[in-house]
Amino acid sequence: MANIQNKKSKTLFINLSSDGIKTITLAANSSGASIASDIQAKVIALTASNSIYQLAYANFTCTYDTINNQYVLTSGLYGTIGTVVISGG
């Protein structure tokens, strides 16, 4: 994911497990860790379009890797169904 801290747009489009694109709007945050926490909380609060994918949202995690300066987004589902596609920012 691009450097979200320096982007004017705080809107992200996320698609977990091909469930369909959902939109989240990030709060004003200044650190990678606080942005990751915001992303995680907002994705967990989403409702899946198809209930079989709800665990992808409920168990979603987002962390900030300070060594590589990147966000690590992980679906709550595992295997080939546990995909994360994100754009915007």
C-alpha positions as CSV (number, residue, x, y, z in Angstrom):
1,M,0.0,0.0,0.0
2,A,1.2,3.5,-0.7
3,N,2.2,5.9,2.0
4,I,-1.1,6.8,3.5
5,Q,0.2,9.5,5.9
6,N,1.0,11.8,3.0
7,K,-2.1,11.4,0.9
8,K,-4.8,14.0,0.7
9,S,-7.5,11.4,0.2
10,K,-8.3,9.3,3.3
11,T,-10.7,7.0,1.5
12,L,-9.7,3.4,0.9
13,F,-11.6,0.8,-1.1
14,I,-11.2,-2.7,0.2
15,N,-12.4,-6.1,-1.1
16,L,-12.0,-9.1,1.2
17,S,-12.4,-12.6,-0.2
18,S,-14.0,-11.2,-3.4
19,D,-17.0,-10.2,-1.3
20,G,-17.3,-6.8,-3.1
21,I,-15.7,-3.4,-2.7
22,K,-16.3,-1.6,0.6
23,T,-15.3,2.0,1.4
24,I,-13.7,3.2,4.6
25,T,-12.7,6.7,5.5
26,L,-9.7,7.1,7.7
27,A,-9.5,9.5,10.6
28,A,-6.7,12.1,10.9
29,N,-3.8,10.0,12.2
30,S,-0.1,10.9,12.3
31,S,1.7,7.6,12.7
32,G,1.8,4.3,10.8
33,A,0.6,2.4,13.9
34,S,-2.4,4.6,14.5
35,I,-3.4,4.5,10.8
36,A,-3.1,0.6,10.9
37,S,-5.3,0.6,14.0
38,D,-7.9,2.8,12.3
39,I,-8.0,0.6,9.2
40,Q,-8.4,-2.5,11.3
41,A,-11.2,-1.1,13.4
42,K,-13.1,0.2,10.4
43,V,-12.8,-3.1,8.5
44,I,-13.8,-5.2,11.4
45,A,-17.0,-3.0,11.7
46,L,-18.0,-3.8,8.1
47,T,-20.7,-6.3,7.3
48,A,-20.0,-8.8,4.5
49,S,-22.2,-8.8,1.5
50,N,-22.3,-12.6,1.7
51,S,-22.5,-13.9,5.3
52,I,-20.1,-16.8,4.5
53,Y,-17.3,-14.1,4.3
54,Q,-18.1,-12.4,7.6
55,L,-15.0,-14.0,9.3
56,A,-12.8,-12.2,6.7
57,Y,-13.9,-9.0,8.3
58,A,-14.3,-10.0,11.9
59,N,-10.8,-11.5,12.1
60,F,-9.1,-9.0,9.8
61,T,-5.8,-7.5,11.0
62,C,-3.8,-4.5,9.9
63,T,-0.3,-3.7,11.2
64,Y,2.4,-1.3,10.3
65,D,5.8,-2.7,9.5
66,T,8.3,0.0,10.6
67,I,11.3,-1.8,9.0
68,N,9.8,-1.9,5.5
69,N,7.5,1.2,6.0
70,Q,4.5,-0.7,4.8
71,Y,1.1,-1.8,6.0
72,V,0.3,-5.5,6.4
73,L,-3.3,-6.3,5.8
74,T,-4.5,-9.9,6.5
75,S,-8.0,-11.3,5.9
76,G,-9.6,-13.2,8.7
77,L,-10.0,-16.2,6.3
78,Y,-7.1,-18.4,5.3
79,G,-6.1,-20.1,2.1
80,T,-7.0,-19.1,-1.4
81,I,-10.3,-17.5,-0.2
82,G,-8.5,-15.2,2.2
83,T,-7.7,-12.4,-0.2
84,V,-7.3,-8.6,0.4
85,V,-7.4,-6.1,-2.4
86,I,-7.1,-2.5,-1.5
87,S,-7.0,0.8,-3.5
88,G,-7.3,4.5,-2.9
89,G,-5.4,6.4,-0.3
